[in-house]
Amino acid sequence: MGPVPALWAEVRELSLGTTPAIDVLDGAPSPLAFLRDYVSANKPCLIRGGAAHWPAVARGLWSSPTYLAAAAGKDRQVSVHLTPDGRADALAALPGGGGNDEAGRCFASACVQRLHMAEALRLIADSGMNPTFPVVAYAQEQNDCFRTPEEYGGSKLAADVEAELAWATAAVGGAPEAVNLWIGNGRSETSFHKDHYENLYAVVTGEKHFLLLPPTDVHRLYVRRYPAACYRHDCERLRLELEDPPRELPWCSVEPYPVTPEAAAMARKETPLYFDGPPPFQCTVKAGDILYLPSMWFHHVRQTPDRSGLAIAVNYCEVRHALRHQVRLLQSPAVHRIPSSDQGRERAPGRPAAAHCGAAGGGVRIVRQKRRGDARRNAGLAPVLSMVNSSAVCTLQ
């Protein structure tokens, strides 16, 4: 067994388990058990029914778009992210007919529009139910949006969920730095990425389907640098434009669900370590469940809406404890032994190089993964994030 397959096996045998399933807990754990068994181990788990007692779930309040609009307030406007296919902050073909290979792709951010809550809910539901709809809408602002006055803060929606998860707050030693509301549909999809914070993700309506990979599998995601682009309105359609001045962002290259046999063949050729390695951990988070997603874990998300056409979730973000895992990961000898995922492969002219943790070469540097809005999201976290980059990829230079 080579060093890379050995690492895959060791990580799973020592801590994570050798099947694609994650631990499932019946109800909220004690703070001590949660800290000992999951947070300190940087190991995900699913808490069945952890949010089932919330009024938003138990009374089905958030299954009614009429109620959501009224509770938010008739004059409230919120940010809605628009894409042609439901994939915001994801790779797309370069404007002007770029190909599907690495040299022909860019990192595409959504077009963001401000809409009244009732209008936003209608657009999200309608764009998910009709596959020919020209745009897919997703309310995914982040930035502590559930508590921010410019988004949902101060509305009656806050009374329908918990302000924090007491057992998690006690375990990590502090209240969440951010609480976000997500309102999507069946066409909304989140590409593989990782976050710098401890994440507790509670589904209120519909279902969320997660693929998970641990930080030690970073080499399997083929993180490469891509030119940044953004969707903009153009005659009732969305047009993708490269940013000016130009910049590049590192992003995961793996597409886990190729839609055609040709795309599947190309995906296996371009990202073989993902498809040839152990399967990702998988879980479905149903209404009333909570997923603990540790910091630096890569995750891909699909959604199944409820009968109203919506999939709604609230997540709680905690940064302070996550900092310890990031420092430990960056210092891990095991990770720094991993050979480059592109090592030994000839790279086509113009093709972005993979970011990786390699076995030989110069010193380690931190590559920033900046997405639109990160500056606002991280403004209050600068003292912490100055120690470890807000979203780091370990690479050799």
N, C-alpha and C positions, 0 to 999 in steps of 0.2 A: 504494500500500500504506500503510495506517495505521500509527501508531507501535507498536501492540501486535503485529500480524502481522509487522512489521519486526523486532521484538525476537525473536520466535519464530524467524524465519529466520536472523538474525545469530548467535544463540547456537548453533544447530545447524550452520551453515556454518563458523563459526570453530573450533569445538571438538568438538561432540558427534556430528556426523554427521547426515545427512539421511534416514536410514532408521530404522525402529523397533528395529533390532538394536543391541546394544552389542558392544564388542570382546570377542572370545573368545581366551584365551591357552591354549596347550597346555602345561600344567604351570606351576609357580610361577615368577614372574619374579624377576630379581635385585632386591635392595633399591634399587639406583640406578634401574633402569628403572621399577619400581613407583612410586617417589617422583616421578620426573620426568614420566612419562607419564600417571599416574592420580591420585595423591594431590595433588600440587601443582596439577594441572589440575581437581581436583574432578570427576573423570570416572569413572563406574562401569566395571567390567570383570568378566568371568566367567572364572575359572581352572578349566579342565577338568581333572579328576583331581587337583586340589590337595590333597584329603584322601583320595584312594583308597588310600593306603598305611596309613592308620590301622587298627589291629586291629578297631575297631568297624565299619569298612566292608569291609576286605580279607577278614576272616574271617567277616563277616556276623553278628558277635556281637549287635549291637543290633537285628537282625531277629527276635530271639527274646524275647518278653515274659518267658518263664521265666528266661532269663539276666539280663535287665535287673533283674527283681525280686530275684534272688539276689545280683547284684553290688551293688545298692543297699543290701542288708541287710534281713533279714526284719522288723525292728522299725522301719524307717525310714518316717516319714510325710512327705508332700510336699503342697504347695499345688496344688489343682486349681480352675480357674476354670470356672464353670457359667453357661451362657446358654440361652435357649430355641432359638436358631437358629445358634449357633456364632460370633456376632458380638459379641465383648467389646470394650469401649472403642470404641463405635460409636454412630451415631444410631439412635434408635428412636422410635416413637410415644409421645407423652406418656401417662402413666397415666390411665386413665379415658376412653380413646377419642380421643386426639388424632389429628388428620389427618396426611396425608403431606406437607402443605406445611410451609414453614419454621416457621411459628408453632405447628405441632402436633407438634414433635419435641423430643427431649431427648438429652443425652449419657448413655448407659447403660453403667455398669461392671458387671463380672461378680460373681456370688456366689462367694466363695472358701471352699472347704472343705479341711480337712486329712484326707488318706486315706493308708492304708498303700500302699506302692508297687505291690504286686501288684493291690490293689483299684483303684487309680487307673488302671493300664494297662488293666484289663478294662473299666472305665467309659468310658475314652477310645475304645477300639476298638469297643465295643458301640454307643455313642451315635453313632458315625460310620457304622456299617454299616446301622443301622435308621433310616430317615428319619422314622418316627413316634415315635421315642424322645423323651420329654418334655423332656430336657435334652441339651445338647452339652457335653462335657467337654474341656478343653484345659489342659495343664500349661504355663503361660506366665508364671511368677512374675517373671522378670527379677531385678533387685536383686543381681546377681552370684550368682545362685542355684546355679550349678554348683560354686562354691567355698565357699558359705555352709553351716556345719554344720547349720543349721535346715532346709536343703533337701537338696542332694546332696553337699555338701562332706564330704570324708573317706571317701567310698565307693570301691569298687574300679572304678567307672565311669571315674574319672579316668585310669586306666592305658590305657584304650582309645582315647583321643584325645590330641592334643598340648595341652600346657598353654598354649602360645602358638605363633603362626606366626612362625618366626624371621626370615624375609625381610620380613615386615610390621613386626615389632618394630624391626629395623634401619632400615627406611625411615622410620618415624615417630618414632624416637628414644626409645621406651619400651615396656614391656610393657603388655598390656591392663589397663585399670582394672576391667573386669568381664567375666566369662565366664558365659553363660547357656545353659540347656538348654531346648529347646522340644519338647514331645511333643503332637502334634495328630492330627487325622483328616481325612477328606475333606469334612466339613462345617465345619471351622474356617476362618474367614476374617478377615483383618485389613483394616480400612478405611484409606483414604488418610490418611497422617500423615507427619511427619518427625521425625528424631531429631537431637540436638545432638552426636552422636559419630560418629567414623569406625567403620564397621561391616563386619566380615568375617564372612560368614554361610555356614557349612559345613553342607551337607545330608548326613545319615548314612543315613537310610532314606527311601523315598518320593521325592516331588518337590515343589518349591515353584515357584509361578508368579507372577512379579512384574510389575507395571506400575510404571514409573518416570517421574517428571517432575523436571526440574531446579529449583533454587530460584528461578530467574527466572520460572518459570511459576506462582508463588504465586497470582497473580490469577485463574488458571483453576480453582483449587480452591474458591473462594468460602468462605473461612474466616469463620464467623459464630459468634456467642455463643449457647450453649444452656444451659438449666437442667440441672444435674447430677442424675443418678438412679442407683440401684443395685438389682440384682436380689437378692431375698431368698427364703428358703424359705417356702412356705405350703402345707401339706397335700400334700407330695410334688410340688408344682409350684413354679415360680418366679414371684414377683410383683414388678413394677417399682415402686419407690417413689422419689419425689423426696427429695433430701437435705434434712435439717432441722438447722441453719438452711440456707436456700436459698443457692445460689451458682451462678454461670454459668461455663462454660468455652468457649474458642474451639475449633472443630473444623471439618474439611473437610466441605463439604456435598455433594460429588460422589458419586454412586452409579454406578460405571462399568458395572455389569451389571444394568440394570433387568430384572425378572423377567416383566413383563407389558407389552403394548403401551401400556396406559394409563400405567404407571410410566415407560416410555421417553419418552412424550410430555411428561410432567411434568418429567422430568429434563432434557430438552432445553430446555424453557421456563425452568426455574429456573437451570440452569448452562450456558448456551449456549457460553461460551468454551471449556469443556472439550471439548464434542462437535464444535465447529466448527474447533478448532485442529488442529495436527499431532498424529498419534497418539502416545500415550505410548511410551516405550521399553519393550520387553518381553523377558523372558528366562525360561527354565525352568531351574532349578537341580536337577540330578539327584544321586543318591547319589554321594558322592566329589567333587562340585564345590564351589567356593567363590565366592560373589558378593562383590565389593567394592562396598559401598554408601556413597558419600561422605556426609559430614555435610550436613544440611539438604535432602537430596533427598527428595521425597515418594514414598511407595511404598504399593502395595496388594498384598496377598498372598493367594493361594489355594493349596490343597494337594491332592496326590494321594497316598494312603497306599500302603504296600507290602502284601504278601499278608497280613500280620498285622493290617492295619487301622490302622497307625500311620505317621505322617510325623514324623521326628525330625531336629532340627538343633541345632548348637552355634554360638553367635555370640560374637565377640570385639569389645569396645568400647574405643575409644581416644579420649580427650577432648582431650588437650593440643594435638595438631595441628589438630583440628577447630576450635578456638578461632580460629585465623587466618582460616579461610574465613568464619566467621560475622561477624567484624569487617569483612572485605573486602566481604561481601555487603551488610551494613548501610550501608556507605559508598559503595556503587556508584551512580553517577549514573544508569546505565541503568535500574536497578530503581526508583529514585525518580521516574522519568519516567512510569511506567506509570499510566494512568488507572484509577480504581476499576472493578471488575467490575460494580458496581451503578450506576455513574454513568449518569445519563439515564433510569434506570428508576424508576418510582414504586413505593415500598415499601408493602405492605399494612400497616394498623395492627397493631401487636404483632409484626410480623415482625422477626427479628434483623437488624441491619445487618451487612454484610460487612466483615471486616477486610481491609485492602488496603494496597498501596504506591501512593499517589496522586501526581498531578502538581501539585496546588495545595492550599493550606491551611496549617495551622499546623505545629508541629514534629513530629518523629518520636517516637513512644513505643513501648515494648516491651510487648506483651501476653503475659502468661504463659499457656502451655498446660500446666496442671497436671492430671495424672491421678492416680488413687488409687495411693499408694505412692511417688510421686515424692520426697517428703521423705526417705524411707529411702534411695532409690536415690542421691540427690544429696548425702547427708550428708557424705561424704568429699570432695566436689568443690566445696565452697562457695568456696574461694579463687579457683578458676578461673571458676566460673559467676557470681561476682559481677561479672565484667567483661562477660560476655555472657549473657543470660538462658538458662536451661536448654533452652527450646524457644520460640524467638522468632518472632513474626509482626510484620512491619513494617506499621504503619498510621499514618494521619494523624489528628490531633486538632485 
